[in-house]
Amino acid sequence: MSQLRAPHQLPDWLPYEGGQNTGIHGLRGVAAAMVLFAHIVGGTAEHVYSDNAAYLAVSEPLWNFGTFFVYLFFAISGFVILPSAFRYTPRDFATRRMLRIYPLFLVFSLIFIAGNAVTNLQPQMNDLPTILYALTFTNLLAGTEQLTPNAWSLTYEMMFYILAGLGAFAITQRMRGLQMLITLASIAFLVIFPKSIYFVAGILVFVLHGRQIVQKLPARPLLEIIAALSLAYAASRAHFDFRAGELREPITLICMALTFLYFLFAVEKDSVTARILSARWAQYLGTISYSLYLVHPYIYMPTRVVFQKLDFFSDNAWLSVFLFGVVTFILSIAAAHISFILFEKYPQKLVKNWATRPKIIQKGTLS
């Protein structure tokens, strides 16, 4: 791989202020932590306290709320990937995305493959085609499942990266035919996989953010808080799988609109979200968010089994789940920290060092 080139300027019609958005970075961390929270609450409801009606009644909206944050990940990607797709060549853009996503994904996919081969807990995922579709992110097209828990969303991410990268290239090079092809492919992807609407929401927010639409509004902090609370309530009302007919449900459309509205406020650098999530804990969670997202199922599930074996889940459901949650969260953060260093930071450092190494022109001479 050649050395990655400096980024290009974005088109004039796509304003971009540059720099890291602390609100967005912290929101990544909160999203990963909330997915973990959802698995702690929802997993114990399904596997431990399934006969506790009171616990089930309270845990269901919490589960709904936590799992919804996966779609917030999609909106964040729409916001941050669009400028990246325009700033880099397709090759450099693809290289950066693969270095960001694939090493960690591959490690935990291989762990799943090895574990499932030994235990045969999910025999339908032991066949070679399913494994290859998963490892190449083509499982959506093949109608098969991803392997490692939570990785289903990564297939959506990779599909979006491909469309965004090629779309940006087609626009900058003024290739009308390719523009039309990518437009049709994007529409088809959106229709067949409507979860991808949240990528579009992120893109629209980026465009409006660059035009400083929100900055002109009065009482922005109050409007942001109202939008956030409204979204939290709407997201807790249902579990969104976007199955056939679900898009006709009012709560689904309301949740989409509120996500767009809240995100439009949250991305401002002086937003309430940015001020709260500029704290070190939130920025740290943002840094390890990808590792936390993929690692925590491998902590949560064995920890739950240990708690069950030791009878730590008592009749006091909420106290038991609280203790279980604290232990699981601490172990997940520790594992995510190690994972980030080994499988995110270190591979990128290796590639960077390799790409910038001096090249030998002739014996005894370095360029």
Buried (B, 14 or more C-beta within 10 A) or exposed (E): EEEBEEBEEBEEEBBBEEEEBBBBBBBBBBBBBBBBBBBBBBBBBEEBBEEBEEBBEBBBBBBBBBBBBBBBBBBBBBBBBBBBBBBBBBBBBBBBBBBBBBBBBBBBBBEBBEBBEEEEEEEEBBEEEBBEBBBEBBBBEEEBBBBBBBBBBBBBBBBBBBBBBBBBBBBBEEBEEBBEBBEEBBEEBBEEBBBBBBBBBBBBBBBBBBEEEBEEEEEBEEBBBBBBEBBBBBBBBBBBEBEEEBEEEEEBEBBBBBBBBBBBBBBBBEBBBBBEBBEEEBBBBBBBBBBBBBBBBBBBBEBBEEBBEEEBBEEEBEEBBEBBBEBBBEBBBEBBBEBBEBBBBEBBEEBEEEEEEEEEEEEEEEE
